[in-house]
Amino acid sequence: MRDLRQRYELKDRGQTAIEYLGILAVVAAIILVLLTTDFGTAISNAITDQIEKVTGGAE
């Protein structure tokens, strides 16, 4: 049992640089889509509308 645990611990020791690069690529793609399409504007407007509802409107 001890040998199995030691092999597992040596094999998986955290994320690799490739995994971090993949996460960064996905985040960059999402940001690019939000900045270059009307979808980002629609989200911003929806958030602003909801904040105004909560706070009682624009001042």
PDB file of N, CA, C, O and CB in Angstrom:
ATOM      1  N   MET A   1       0.833  -1.196   0.000  1.00  0.00           N
ATOM      2  CA  MET A   1       0.000   0.000   0.000  1.00  0.00           C
ATOM      3  C   MET A   1       0.874   1.254   0.000  1.00  0.00           C
ATOM      4  O   MET A   1       0.552   2.240  -0.664  1.00  0.00           O
ATOM      5  CB  MET A   1      -0.945   0.001   1.218  1.00  0.00           C
ATOM      6  N   ARG A   2       1.944   1.214   0.723  1.00  0.00           N
ATOM      7  CA  ARG A   2       2.823   2.369   0.821  1.00  0.00           C
ATOM      8  C   ARG A   2       3.476   2.700  -0.526  1.00  0.00           C
ATOM      9  O   ARG A   2       3.615   3.870  -0.882  1.00  0.00           O
ATOM     10  CB  ARG A   2       3.895   2.119   1.876  1.00  0.00           C
ATOM     11  N   ASP A   3       3.875   1.662  -1.270  1.00  0.00           N
ATOM     12  CA  ASP A   3       4.501   1.880  -2.572  1.00  0.00           C
ATOM     13  C   ASP A   3       3.528   2.536  -3.551  1.00  0.00           C
ATOM     14  O   ASP A   3       3.922   3.406  -4.327  1.00  0.00           O
ATOM     15  CB  ASP A   3       5.008   0.554  -3.145  1.00  0.00           C
ATOM     16  N   LEU A   4       2.276   2.127  -3.517  1.00  0.00           N
ATOM     17  CA  LEU A   4       1.268   2.702  -4.403  1.00  0.00           C
ATOM     18  C   LEU A   4       1.084   4.189  -4.108  1.00  0.00           C
ATOM     19  O   LEU A   4       1.004   5.003  -5.029  1.00  0.00           O
ATOM     20  CB  LEU A   4      -0.072   1.956  -4.254  1.00  0.00           C
ATOM     21  N   ARG A   5       1.017   4.535  -2.849  1.00  0.00           N
ATOM     22  CA  ARG A   5       0.855   5.935  -2.465  1.00  0.00           C
ATOM     23  C   ARG A   5       2.077   6.755  -2.874  1.00  0.00           C
ATOM     24  O   ARG A   5       1.929   7.883  -3.344  1.00  0.00           O
ATOM     25  CB  ARG A   5       0.620   6.051  -0.952  1.00  0.00           C
ATOM     26  N   GLN A   6       3.259   6.218  -2.706  1.00  0.00           N
ATOM     27  CA  GLN A   6       4.472   6.942  -3.081  1.00  0.00           C
ATOM     28  C   GLN A   6       4.532   7.162  -4.590  1.00  0.00           C
ATOM     29  O   GLN A   6       4.938   8.233  -5.042  1.00  0.00           O
ATOM     30  CB  GLN A   6       5.717   6.181  -2.609  1.00  0.00           C
ATOM     31  N   ARG A   7       4.134   6.163  -5.370  1.00  0.00           N
ATOM     32  CA  ARG A   7       4.129   6.330  -6.825  1.00  0.00           C
ATOM     33  C   ARG A   7       3.138   7.404  -7.244  1.00  0.00           C
ATOM     34  O   ARG A   7       3.429   8.207  -8.130  1.00  0.00           O
ATOM     35  CB  ARG A   7       3.792   5.006  -7.518  1.00  0.00           C
ATOM     36  N   TYR A   8       1.986   7.422  -6.620  1.00  0.00           N
ATOM     37  CA  TYR A   8       0.971   8.428  -6.957  1.00  0.00           C
ATOM     38  C   TYR A   8       1.455   9.816  -6.599  1.00  0.00           C
ATOM     39  O   TYR A   8       1.272  10.753  -7.377  1.00  0.00           O
ATOM     40  CB  TYR A   8      -0.349   8.132  -6.238  1.00  0.00           C
ATOM     41  N   GLU A   9       2.064   9.968  -5.446  1.00  0.00           N
ATOM     42  CA  GLU A   9       2.540  11.277  -5.004  1.00  0.00           C
ATOM     43  C   GLU A   9       3.656  11.797  -5.901  1.00  0.00           C
ATOM     44  O   GLU A   9       3.737  13.002  -6.140  1.00  0.00           O
ATOM     45  CB  GLU A   9       3.026  11.201  -3.560  1.00  0.00           C
ATOM     46  N   LEU A  10       4.502  10.931  -6.394  1.00  0.00           N
ATOM     47  CA  LEU A  10       5.578  11.354  -7.272  1.00  0.00           C
ATOM     48  C   LEU A  10       5.066  11.689  -8.669  1.00  0.00           C
ATOM     49  O   LEU A  10       5.628  12.544  -9.353  1.00  0.00           O
ATOM     50  CB  LEU A  10       6.639  10.274  -7.352  1.00  0.00           C
ATOM     51  N   LYS A  11       4.011  11.022  -9.086  1.00  0.00           N
ATOM     52  CA  LYS A  11       3.488  11.202 -10.432  1.00  0.00           C
ATOM     53  C   LYS A  11       2.745  12.529 -10.580  1.00  0.00           C
ATOM     54  O   LYS A  11       2.975  13.254 -11.548  1.00  0.00           O
ATOM     55  CB  LYS A  11       2.567  10.050 -10.791  1.00  0.00           C
ATOM     56  N   ASP A  12       1.871  12.855  -9.652  1.00  0.00           N
ATOM     57  CA  ASP A  12       1.072  14.073  -9.735  1.00  0.00           C
ATOM     58  C   ASP A  12       1.508  15.053  -8.663  1.00  0.00           C
ATOM     59  O   ASP A  12       1.273  14.842  -7.474  1.00  0.00           O
ATOM     60  CB  ASP A  12      -0.426  13.758  -9.594  1.00  0.00           C
ATOM     61  N   ARG A  13       2.134  16.105  -9.093  1.00  0.00           N
ATOM     62  CA  ARG A  13       2.615  17.097  -8.141  1.00  0.00           C
ATOM     63  C   ARG A  13       2.110  18.486  -8.452  1.00  0.00           C
ATOM     64  O   ARG A  13       2.766  19.460  -8.084  1.00  0.00           O
ATOM     65  CB  ARG A  13       4.110  17.102  -8.114  1.00  0.00           C
ATOM     66  N   GLY A  14       0.981  18.622  -9.108  1.00  0.00           N
ATOM     67  CA  GLY A  14       0.452  19.938  -9.397  1.00  0.00           C
ATOM     68  C   GLY A  14       0.330  20.198 -10.887  1.00  0.00           C
ATOM     69  O   GLY A  14       0.599  19.329 -11.717  1.00  0.00           O
ATOM     70  N   GLN A  15      -0.078  21.407 -11.200  1.00  0.00           N
ATOM     71  CA  GLN A  15      -0.296  21.780 -12.584  1.00  0.00           C
ATOM     72  C   GLN A  15       1.035  22.000 -13.295  1.00  0.00           C
ATOM     73  O   GLN A  15       2.022  22.439 -12.706  1.00  0.00           O
ATOM     74  CB  GLN A  15      -1.162  23.036 -12.669  1.00  0.00           C
ATOM     75  N   THR A  16       1.018  21.679 -14.569  1.00  0.00           N
ATOM     76  CA  THR A  16       2.196  21.927 -15.384  1.00  0.00           C
ATOM     77  C   THR A  16       2.044  23.261 -16.097  1.00  0.00           C
ATOM     78  O   THR A  16       0.971  23.865 -16.094  1.00  0.00           O
ATOM     79  CB  THR A  16       2.416  20.786 -16.398  1.00  0.00           C
ATOM     80  N   ALA A  17       3.118  23.703 -16.697  1.00  0.00           N
ATOM     81  CA  ALA A  17       3.092  24.967 -17.430  1.00  0.00           C
ATOM     82  C   ALA A  17       2.092  24.911 -18.577  1.00  0.00           C
ATOM     83  O   ALA A  17       1.462  25.921 -18.893  1.00  0.00           O
ATOM     84  CB  ALA A  17       4.487  25.306 -17.965  1.00  0.00           C
ATOM     85  N   ILE A  18       1.937  23.757 -19.200  1.00  0.00           N
ATOM     86  CA  ILE A  18       0.988  23.613 -20.308  1.00  0.00           C
ATOM     87  C   ILE A  18      -0.442  23.832 -19.816  1.00  0.00           C
ATOM     88  O   ILE A  18      -1.241  24.469 -20.502  1.00  0.00           O
ATOM     89  CB  ILE A  18       1.124  22.218 -20.963  1.00  0.00           C
ATOM     90  N   GLU A  19      -0.766  23.315 -18.648  1.00  0.00           N
ATOM     91  CA  GLU A  19      -2.109  23.512 -18.097  1.00  0.00           C
ATOM     92  C   GLU A  19      -2.362  24.981 -17.788  1.00  0.00           C
ATOM     93  O   GLU A  19      -3.445  25.490 -18.076  1.00  0.00           O
ATOM     94  CB  GLU A  19      -2.298  22.669 -16.831  1.00  0.00           C
ATOM     95  N   TYR A  20      -1.398  25.662 -17.214  1.00  0.00           N
ATOM     96  CA  TYR A  20      -1.546  27.093 -16.953  1.00  0.00           C
ATOM     97  C   TYR A  20      -1.682  27.874 -18.256  1.00  0.00           C
ATOM     98  O   TYR A  20      -2.479  28.809 -18.333  1.00  0.00           O
ATOM     99  CB  TYR A  20      -0.353  27.616 -16.145  1.00  0.00           C
ATOM    100  N   LEU A  21      -0.920  27.505 -19.273  1.00  0.00           N
ATOM    101  CA  LEU A  21      -1.012  28.166 -20.566  1.00  0.00           C
ATOM    102  C   LEU A  21      -2.394  27.968 -21.174  1.00  0.00           C
ATOM    103  O   LEU A  21      -2.935  28.888 -21.787  1.00  0.00           O
ATOM    104  CB  LEU A  21       0.067  27.639 -21.516  1.00  0.00           C
ATOM    105  N   GLY A  22      -2.974  26.781 -21.013  1.00  0.00           N
ATOM    106  CA  GLY A  22      -4.321  26.530 -21.509  1.00  0.00           C
ATOM    107  C   GLY A  22      -5.353  27.411 -20.822  1.00  0.00           C
ATOM    108  O   GLY A  22      -6.245  27.954 -21.474  1.00  0.00           O
ATOM    109  N   ILE A  23      -5.236  27.553 -19.523  1.00  0.00           N
ATOM    110  CA  ILE A  23      -6.161  28.409 -18.771  1.00  0.00           C
ATOM    111  C   ILE A  23      -6.022  29.856 -19.225  1.00  0.00           C
ATOM    112  O   ILE A  23      -7.026  30.539 -19.428  1.00  0.00           O
ATOM    113  CB  ILE A  23      -5.901  28.298 -17.249  1.00  0.00           C
ATOM    114  N   LEU A  24      -4.799  30.327 -19.386  1.00  0.00           N
ATOM    115  CA  LEU A  24      -4.582  31.697 -19.846  1.00  0.00           C
ATOM    116  C   LEU A  24      -5.148  31.915 -21.248  1.00  0.00           C
ATOM    117  O   LEU A  24      -5.693  32.980 -21.537  1.00  0.00           O
ATOM    118  CB  LEU A  24      -3.091  32.028 -19.829  1.00  0.00           C
ATOM    119  N   ALA A  25      -5.022  30.914 -22.114  1.00  0.00           N
ATOM    120  CA  ALA A  25      -5.565  31.039 -23.469  1.00  0.00           C
ATOM    121  C   ALA A  25      -7.086  31.153 -23.444  1.00  0.00           C
ATOM    122  O   ALA A  25      -7.661  31.947 -24.190  1.00  0.00           O
ATOM    123  CB  ALA A  25      -5.142  29.839 -24.327  1.00  0.00           C
ATOM    124  N   VAL A  26      -7.738  30.369 -22.596  1.00  0.00           N
ATOM    125  CA  VAL A  26      -9.200  30.431 -22.492  1.00  0.00           C
ATOM    126  C   VAL A  26      -9.640  31.791 -21.951  1.00  0.00           C
ATOM    127  O   VAL A  26     -10.577  32.390 -22.479  1.00  0.00           O
ATOM    128  CB  VAL A  26      -9.731  29.297 -21.582  1.00  0.00           C
ATOM    129  N   VAL A  27      -8.984  32.277 -20.919  1.00  0.00           N
ATOM    130  CA  VAL A  27      -9.328  33.575 -20.342  1.00  0.00           C
ATOM    131  C   VAL A  27      -9.105  34.682 -21.372  1.00  0.00           C
ATOM    132  O   VAL A  27      -9.935  35.582 -21.502  1.00  0.00           O
ATOM    133  CB  VAL A  27      -8.492  33.846 -19.068  1.00  0.00           C
ATOM    134  N   ALA A  28      -8.003  34.622 -22.097  1.00  0.00           N
ATOM    135  CA  ALA A  28      -7.726  35.633 -23.121  1.00  0.00           C
ATOM    136  C   ALA A  28      -8.791  35.594 -24.218  1.00  0.00           C
ATOM    137  O   ALA A  28      -9.220  36.644 -24.699  1.00  0.00           O
ATOM    138  CB  ALA A  28      -6.324  35.416 -23.731  1.00  0.00           C
ATOM    139  N   ALA A  29      -9.217  34.407 -24.613  1.00  0.00           N
ATOM    140  CA  ALA A  29     -10.248  34.285 -25.642  1.00  0.00           C
ATOM    141  C   ALA A  29     -11.573  34.873 -25.171  1.00  0.00           C
ATOM    142  O   ALA A  29     -12.259  35.548 -25.940  1.00  0.00           O
ATOM    143  CB  ALA A  29     -10.436  32.822 -26.034  1.00  0.00           C
ATOM    144  N   ILE A  30     -11.936  34.625 -23.928  1.00  0.00           N
ATOM    145  CA  ILE A  30     -13.181  35.173 -23.378  1.00  0.00           C
ATOM    146  C   ILE A  30     -13.117  36.697 -23.347  1.00  0.00           C
ATOM    147  O   ILE A  30     -14.069  37.368 -23.747  1.00  0.00           O
ATOM    148  CB  ILE A  30     -13.444  34.617 -21.958  1.00  0.00           C
ATOM    149  N   ILE A  31     -12.005  37.243 -22.877  1.00  0.00           N
ATOM    150  CA  ILE A  31     -11.853  38.698 -22.820  1.00  0.00           C
ATOM    151  C   ILE A  31     -11.899  39.297 -24.219  1.00  0.00           C
ATOM    152  O   ILE A  31     -12.525  40.337 -24.424  1.00  0.00           O
ATOM    153  CB  ILE A  31     -10.536  39.079 -22.122  1.00  0.00           C
ATOM    154  N   LEU A  32     -11.248  38.659 -25.179  1.00  0.00           N
ATOM    155  CA  LEU A  32     -11.258  39.150 -26.554  1.00  0.00           C
ATOM    156  C   LEU A  32     -12.669  39.173 -27.131  1.00  0.00           C
ATOM    157  O   LEU A  32     -13.050  40.132 -27.802  1.00  0.00           O
ATOM    158  CB  LEU A  32     -10.354  38.288 -27.428  1.00  0.00           C
ATOM    159  N   VAL A  33     -13.439  38.130 -26.874  1.00  0.00           N
ATOM    160  CA  VAL A  33     -14.822  38.085 -27.365  1.00  0.00           C
ATOM    161  C   VAL A  33     -15.651  39.182 -26.719  1.00  0.00           C
ATOM    162  O   VAL A  33     -16.429  39.852 -27.400  1.00  0.00           O
ATOM    163  CB  VAL A  33     -15.456  36.707 -27.087  1.00  0.00           C
ATOM    164  N   LEU A  34     -15.496  39.374 -25.427  1.00  0.00           N
ATOM    165  CA  LEU A  34     -16.281  40.397 -24.733  1.00  0.00           C
ATOM    166  C   LEU A  34     -15.925  41.806 -25.189  1.00  0.00           C
ATOM    167  O   LEU A  34     -16.792  42.679 -25.224  1.00  0.00           O
ATOM    168  CB  LEU A  34     -16.077  40.280 -23.234  1.00  0.00           C
ATOM    169  N   LEU A  35     -14.674  42.038 -25.536  1.00  0.00           N
ATOM    170  CA  LEU A  35     -14.250  43.370 -25.947  1.00  0.00           C
ATOM    171  C   LEU A  35     -14.573  43.686 -27.411  1.00  0.00           C
ATOM    172  O   LEU A  35     -14.743  44.850 -27.771  1.00  0.00           O
ATOM    173  CB  LEU A  35     -12.773  43.517 -25.717  1.00  0.00           C
ATOM    174  N   THR A  36     -14.656  42.664 -28.241  1.00  0.00           N
ATOM    175  CA  THR A  36     -14.799  42.908 -29.674  1.00  0.00           C
ATOM    176  C   THR A  36     -16.203  42.647 -30.211  1.00  0.00           C
ATOM    177  O   THR A  36     -16.429  42.783 -31.414  1.00  0.00           O
ATOM    178  CB  THR A  36     -13.826  42.060 -30.419  1.00  0.00           C
ATOM    179  N   THR A  37     -17.134  42.284 -29.368  1.00  0.00           N
ATOM    180  CA  THR A  37     -18.492  42.034 -29.833  1.00  0.00           C
ATOM    181  C   THR A  37     -19.481  42.869 -29.027  1.00  0.00           C
ATOM    182  O   THR A  37     -19.129  43.479 -28.017  1.00  0.00           O
ATOM    183  CB  THR A  37     -18.838  40.534 -29.728  1.00  0.00           C
ATOM    184  N   ASP A  38     -20.705  42.881 -29.489  1.00  0.00           N
ATOM    185  CA  ASP A  38     -21.767  43.574 -28.754  1.00  0.00           C
ATOM    186  C   ASP A  38     -22.185  42.807 -27.510  1.00  0.00           C
ATOM    187  O   ASP A  38     -22.898  43.340 -26.659  1.00  0.00           O
ATOM    188  CB  ASP A  38     -22.974  43.791 -29.654  1.00  0.00           C
ATOM    189  N   PHE A  39     -21.751  41.572 -27.402  1.00  0.00           N
ATOM    190  CA  PHE A  39     -22.107  40.754 -26.255  1.00  0.00           C
ATOM    191  C   PHE A  39     -21.556  41.364 -24.967  1.00  0.00           C
ATOM    192  O   PHE A  39     -22.240  41.374 -23.943  1.00  0.00           O
ATOM    193  CB  PHE A  39     -21.586  39.324 -26.436  1.00  0.00           C
ATOM    194  N   GLY A  40     -20.333  41.868 -25.014  1.00  0.00           N
ATOM    195  CA  GLY A  40     -19.740  42.515 -23.841  1.00  0.00           C
ATOM    196  C   GLY A  40     -20.511  43.752 -23.435  1.00  0.00           C
ATOM    197  O   GLY A  40     -20.700  44.006 -22.246  1.00  0.00           O
ATOM    198  N   THR A  41     -20.956  44.523 -24.409  1.00  0.00           N
ATOM    199  CA  THR A  41     -21.748  45.714 -24.138  1.00  0.00           C
ATOM    200  C   THR A  41     -23.096  45.337 -23.540  1.00  0.00           C
ATOM    201  O   THR A  41     -23.577  45.994 -22.616  1.00  0.00           O
ATOM    202  CB  THR A  41     -21.945  46.531 -25.418  1.00  0.00           C
ATOM    203  N   ALA A  42     -23.700  44.283 -24.065  1.00  0.00           N
ATOM    204  CA  ALA A  42     -24.994  43.835 -23.546  1.00  0.00           C
ATOM    205  C   ALA A  42     -24.871  43.398 -22.087  1.00  0.00           C
ATOM    206  O   ALA A  42     -25.744  43.701 -21.273  1.00  0.00           O
ATOM    207  CB  ALA A  42     -25.547  42.678 -24.402  1.00  0.00           C
ATOM    208  N   ILE A  43     -23.804  42.695 -21.756  1.00  0.00           N
ATOM    209  CA  ILE A  43     -23.588  42.269 -20.370  1.00  0.00           C
ATOM    210  C   ILE A  43     -23.397  43.487 -19.473  1.00  0.00           C
ATOM    211  O   ILE A  43     -23.972  43.563 -18.387  1.00  0.00           O
ATOM    212  CB  ILE A  43     -22.361  41.326 -20.268  1.00  0.00           C
ATOM    213  N   SER A  44     -22.587  44.441 -19.932  1.00  0.00           N
ATOM    214  CA  SER A  44     -22.340  45.651 -19.148  1.00  0.00           C
ATOM    215  C   SER A  44     -23.636  46.426 -18.907  1.00  0.00           C
ATOM    216  O   SER A  44     -23.887  46.894 -17.797  1.00  0.00           O
ATOM    217  CB  SER A  44     -21.315  46.547 -19.859  1.00  0.00           C
ATOM    218  N   ASN A  45     -24.447  46.556 -19.940  1.00  0.00           N
ATOM    219  CA  ASN A  45     -25.716  47.272 -19.798  1.00  0.00           C
ATOM    220  C   ASN A  45     -26.669  46.549 -18.852  1.00  0.00           C
ATOM    221  O   ASN A  45     -27.362  47.185 -18.059  1.00  0.00           O
ATOM    222  CB  ASN A  45     -26.376  47.448 -21.161  1.00  0.00           C
ATOM    223  N   ALA A  46     -26.704  45.228 -18.935  1.00  0.00           N
ATOM    224  CA  ALA A  46     -27.581  44.458 -18.055  1.00  0.00           C
ATOM    225  C   ALA A  46     -27.159  44.608 -16.597  1.00  0.00           C
ATOM    226  O   ALA A  46     -28.005  44.751 -15.715  1.00  0.00           O
ATOM    227  CB  ALA A  46     -27.576  42.977 -18.457  1.00  0.00           C
ATOM    228  N   ILE A  47     -25.863  44.575 -16.344  1.00  0.00           N
ATOM    229  CA  ILE A  47     -25.365  44.748 -14.975  1.00  0.00           C
ATOM    230  C   ILE A  47     -25.699  46.151 -14.470  1.00  0.00           C
ATOM    231  O   ILE A  47     -26.147  46.319 -13.336  1.00  0.00           O
ATOM    232  CB  ILE A  47     -23.833  44.502 -14.911  1.00  0.00           C
ATOM    233  N   THR A  48     -25.481  47.143 -15.311  1.00  0.00           N
ATOM    234  CA  THR A  48     -25.783  48.517 -14.923  1.00  0.00           C
ATOM    235  C   THR A  48     -27.266  48.685 -14.611  1.00  0.00           C
ATOM    236  O   THR A  48     -27.625  49.334 -13.628  1.00  0.00           O
ATOM    237  CB  THR A  48     -25.366  49.487 -16.029  1.00  0.00           C
ATOM    238  N   ASP A  49     -28.124  48.105 -15.440  1.00  0.00           N
ATOM    239  CA  ASP A  49     -29.569  48.182 -15.201  1.00  0.00           C
ATOM    240  C   ASP A  49     -29.956  47.562 -13.858  1.00  0.00           C
ATOM    241  O   ASP A  49     -30.773  48.116 -13.123  1.00  0.00           O
ATOM    242  CB  ASP A  49     -30.326  47.484 -16.331  1.00  0.00           C
ATOM    243  N   GLN A  50     -29.366  46.416 -13.549  1.00  0.00           N
ATOM    244  CA  GLN A  50     -29.690  45.755 -12.288  1.00  0.00           C
ATOM    245  C   GLN A  50     -29.180  46.560 -11.093  1.00  0.00           C
ATOM    246  O   GLN A  50     -29.843  46.622 -10.058  1.00  0.00           O
ATOM    247  CB  GLN A  50     -29.096  44.344 -12.262  1.00  0.00           C
ATOM    248  N   ILE A  51     -28.024  47.167 -11.230  1.00  0.00           N
ATOM    249  CA  ILE A  51     -27.497  48.005 -10.135  1.00  0.00           C
ATOM    250  C   ILE A  51     -28.407  49.201  -9.921  1.00  0.00           C
ATOM    251  O   ILE A  51     -28.669  49.589  -8.782  1.00  0.00           O
ATOM    252  CB  ILE A  51     -26.048  48.481 -10.441  1.00  0.00           C
ATOM    253  N   GLU A  52     -28.890  49.789 -11.011  1.00  0.00           N
ATOM    254  CA  GLU A  52     -29.786  50.935 -10.870  1.00  0.00           C
ATOM    255  C   GLU A  52     -31.103  50.541 -10.213  1.00  0.00           C
ATOM    256  O   GLU A  52     -31.683  51.323  -9.459  1.00  0.00           O
ATOM    257  CB  GLU A  52     -30.054  51.563 -12.231  1.00  0.00           C
ATOM    258  N   LYS A  53     -31.578  49.325 -10.497  1.00  0.00           N
ATOM    259  CA  LYS A  53     -32.805  48.847  -9.848  1.00  0.00           C
ATOM    260  C   LYS A  53     -32.607  48.714  -8.338  1.00  0.00           C
ATOM    261  O   LYS A  53     -33.490  49.062  -7.553  1.00  0.00           O
ATOM    262  CB  LYS A  53     -33.238  47.493 -10.445  1.00  0.00           C
ATOM    263  N   VAL A  54     -31.448  48.211  -7.946  1.00  0.00           N
ATOM    264  CA  VAL A  54     -31.162  47.997  -6.527  1.00  0.00           C
ATOM    265  C   VAL A  54     -30.955  49.325  -5.806  1.00  0.00           C
ATOM    266  O   VAL A  54     -31.412  49.501  -4.677  1.00  0.00           O
ATOM    267  CB  VAL A  54     -29.923  47.106  -6.359  1.00  0.00           C
ATOM    268  N   THR A  55     -30.267  50.256  -6.457  1.00  0.00           N
ATOM    269  CA  THR A  55     -29.938  51.517  -5.793  1.00  0.00           C
ATOM    270  C   THR A  55     -31.012  52.576  -5.969  1.00  0.00           C
ATOM    271  O   THR A  55     -30.903  53.654  -5.385  1.00  0.00           O
ATOM    272  CB  THR A  55     -28.631  52.043  -6.312  1.00  0.00           C
ATOM    273  N   GLY A  56     -32.030  52.308  -6.743  1.00  0.00           N
ATOM    274  CA  GLY A  56     -33.101  53.272  -6.901  1.00  0.00           C
ATOM    275  C   GLY A  56     -32.968  54.156  -8.119  1.00  0.00           C
ATOM    276  O   GLY A  56     -33.641  55.183  -8.199  1.00  0.00           O
ATOM    277  N   GLY A  57     -32.133  53.801  -9.060  1.00  0.00           N
ATOM    278  CA  GLY A  57     -32.018  54.558 -10.286  1.00  0.00           C
ATOM    279  C   GLY A  57     -30.772  55.392 -10.357  1.00  0.00           C
ATOM    280  O   GLY A  57     -30.064  55.573  -9.366  1.00  0.00           O
ATOM    281  N   ALA A  58     -30.510  55.900 -11.548  1.00  0.00           N
ATOM    282  CA  ALA A  58     -29.328  56.730 -11.778  1.00  0.00           C
ATOM    283  C   ALA A  58     -29.526  58.101 -11.146  1.00  0.00           C
ATOM    284  O   ALA A  58     -30.628  58.650 -11.164  1.00  0.00           O
ATOM    285  CB  ALA A  58     -29.038  56.868 -13.292  1.00  0.00           C
ATOM    286  N   GLU A  59     -28.474  58.636 -10.600  1.00  0.00           N
ATOM    287  CA  GLU A  59     -28.558  59.949  -9.972  1.00  0.00           C
ATOM    288  C   GLU A  59     -27.872  60.984 -10.797  1.00  0.00           C
ATOM    289  O   GLU A  59     -27.844  62.156 -10.419  1.00  0.00           O
ATOM    290  CB  GLU A  59     -27.968  59.926  -8.594  1.00  0.00           C
TER     291      GLU A  59
END
